[in-house]
Amino acid sequence: MKQEGHIGVSLLITSPFVLVLVMTGNIGLSVLFVLTVSIISNLPDIDIWVSRSIINKVLNIKHRGVTHTIFFAMIIGFITGLVYYAMGVHSLDYINFFVGFISGFVSVATHILADLFNPTGVKFMPSIMNSNYSWSMFNYNNIVANFGFLIIGVYSIAIPYSLLN
């Protein structure tokens, strides 16, 4: 899946969480959450850049490798949790950490989920499961799928905010 498709899938999957944040009056936290999800949803594909760089001579990173795992999702979730905690958007520190963790973890996890649509698939737990999993529904560059997910994702995120009036 391309960048716009990953963003759309992430927004679609996280829209119920955004609804809860909006309905509980945490508008600022919900906006930060949406921005974080939109940005981090493409982070796992940093392995494409790394695999083409000189850094890869040392790291030996392959596309859809370590950055497309549940372990990577947990690490990113922990990091974003700490960032949200330090920012202190909500008055309760543990809420900040929890929302930050969810934003990072779910962003990476939905990226992995979206890559399952591709025939190449994903090996999302390489130390436990040694084969790729795929639903083989469409190629990564399918314009209808990518922009379709983006439109549906943006619309699903707009719904909670439309309920504010």
Disulfide bonds with the S-S distance in Angstrom:
none
